[in-house]
Amino acid sequence: MSEQDQNQERESVVRPSRDQLSGSQGLSPNDHLTMLLELCKPESMGMVRRWVAALMLVPEDQREGIVQAVEKQIVDDFVD
């Protein structure tokens, strides 16, 4: 696989389509792992720590709803 093909594949996983995020096609566990690794880059770790710390302030039974609301807002704002 050429470097250009690898970059296009990576971009499609890191920036999934609205259909993938809405669940009609779904993201595979490997897609989620690739996204997680992208967030684990040193320059992203501060943001990840802040997000997790904020989410831990939310009562456990309400976290899923918060994540869904944030995910929906991000998809509405940033995904074509």
C-alpha positions as CSV (number, residue, x, y, z in Angstrom):
1,M,0.0,0.0,0.0
2,S,1.4,3.4,-1.0
3,E,2.0,6.1,1.6
4,Q,-0.8,8.2,-0.1
5,D,-3.2,5.3,0.3
6,Q,-2.2,4.8,4.0
7,N,-2.8,8.5,4.6
8,Q,-6.2,8.4,3.0
9,E,-7.2,5.4,5.0
10,R,-6.0,7.0,8.2
11,E,-7.9,10.2,7.4
12,S,-11.1,8.2,6.8
13,V,-10.8,6.6,10.2
14,V,-9.7,9.7,12.1
15,R,-12.4,11.8,10.5
16,P,-15.3,9.4,9.9
17,S,-18.4,10.2,8.0
18,R,-21.7,11.3,9.5
19,D,-23.2,7.9,8.6
20,Q,-20.4,6.0,10.4
21,L,-20.8,8.1,13.6
22,S,-24.6,7.9,13.5
23,G,-24.4,4.1,13.5
24,S,-25.8,3.2,10.1
25,Q,-22.4,1.7,9.1
26,G,-20.8,1.7,12.5
27,L,-17.2,2.0,13.5
28,S,-15.3,-1.2,14.0
29,P,-13.3,-1.9,17.2
30,N,-10.1,-1.3,15.1
31,D,-11.5,2.1,14.1
32,H,-12.0,3.0,17.7
33,L,-8.5,1.9,18.6
34,T,-7.0,4.0,15.8
35,M,-8.9,7.0,17.0
36,L,-7.8,6.4,20.6
37,L,-4.2,6.1,19.5
38,E,-4.6,9.4,17.6
39,L,-5.7,11.0,20.9
40,C,-2.8,9.5,22.8
41,K,-0.2,11.6,20.9
42,P,1.7,13.7,23.4
43,E,0.2,17.0,22.2
44,S,-3.3,15.6,22.8
45,M,-2.9,14.1,26.2
46,G,-3.7,17.3,28.1
47,M,-7.0,17.6,26.3
48,V,-7.8,13.9,27.0
49,R,-7.0,14.3,30.7
50,R,-9.3,17.4,30.9
51,W,-12.2,15.6,29.1
52,V,-11.9,12.5,31.4
53,A,-11.6,14.6,34.5
54,A,-14.7,16.6,33.5
55,L,-16.6,13.5,32.6
56,M,-15.8,11.9,36.0
57,L,-17.6,14.9,37.7
58,V,-20.8,13.7,36.1
59,P,-22.8,11.1,38.0
60,E,-22.1,7.7,36.5
61,D,-25.7,7.1,35.4
62,Q,-25.7,10.3,33.4
63,R,-22.3,10.0,31.6
64,E,-23.7,8.1,28.6
65,G,-26.2,10.9,28.0
66,I,-23.5,13.6,28.2
67,V,-21.3,11.7,25.8
68,Q,-24.1,11.3,23.3
69,A,-25.0,15.0,23.5
70,V,-21.4,16.1,23.0
71,E,-21.0,13.5,20.2
72,K,-24.1,14.8,18.4
73,Q,-23.0,18.4,18.7
74,I,-19.6,17.6,17.3
75,V,-21.1,15.6,14.4
76,D,-23.6,18.4,13.6
77,D,-20.8,21.0,13.6
78,F,-17.9,19.3,12.0
79,V,-18.8,16.3,9.9
80,D,-19.9,16.8,6.3
